[in-house]
Amino acid sequence: MFSQNWKEITLLQIIQEIRHLFQNYFENRYMAVIIQELPIDFKTLREIRNMVSIVSINEDSITIIRSGISELEQFIHNLRKYLLPSLNERFRVSLFHVSPGERRTDDFILKKFSAFTCPYNICHLENLTGELRSLMSLLHEYSRI
């Protein structure tokens, strides 16, 4: 049987990775504005923020993690459904073409980079969420033994 220490460390590491990705990418100034325009429930973002703020594991945090996983899955689904098909239009950039007269400002370059990395970051968030769900299932099985 695994020690409580191992469980906590592993859960906190995955949550920390999700926190880093969520805060640095999905809550950056470009994505935050775009996400607000999507039909994503405010509750989803609140539950995700609650989960990524966890710094220690106890019975209450386990409930928050379970809720956070569910909301992350809904968030990812909504991003795939509403954001990815119109990614370039929402960012107001073309990934392949820059008009001859178009200025390449830092703002434009950051928006273009955010649009370019969006599919990868959604996939990465999905993988981390899957890891967290698997770990929670594993911990649930071991707690019944």
Residue pairs with C-beta under 8 A, 6 or more apart in sequence:
1 142
1 145
2 142
7 57
7 139
8 56
8 57
10 135
11 57
11 65
11 132
11 135
11 136
11 139
12 54
12 55
12 56
12 57
14 128
14 131
14 132
14 135
15 51
15 52
15 54
15 65
15 132
17 128
18 51
18 52
18 72
18 125
18 128
18 129
18 132
19 52
19 53
21 121
21 124
21 125
21 128
22 48
22 52
22 125
23 52
25 31
25 114
25 117
25 121
26 32
26 35
26 121
26 125
28 114
30 91
30 110
30 111
30 114
31 114
31 118
34 83
34 90
34 91
35 45
35 79
35 83
37 90
38 78
38 79
38 82
38 83
39 78
39 82
40 75
40 78
40 82
41 74
43 71
44 71
44 74
44 75
44 78
45 71
45 75
47 64
47 67
47 68
47 70
47 71
48 68
48 71
48 72
48 75
50 64
50 67
50 68
51 64
51 65
51 67
51 68
51 69
51 71
51 72
52 68
54 61
54 64
54 65
62 136
65 132
65 136
66 136
69 129
69 132
69 133
69 136
72 125
72 129
72 132
73 129
73 133
75 125
76 122
76 125
76 126
76 129
79 122
80 122
83 90
83 118
84 118
84 119
84 122
87 115
87 118
87 119
88 94
88 95
88 115
91 111
91 112
91 114
91 115
92 111
93 108
93 111
93 112
93 115
95 112
95 115
95 116
98 104
102 108
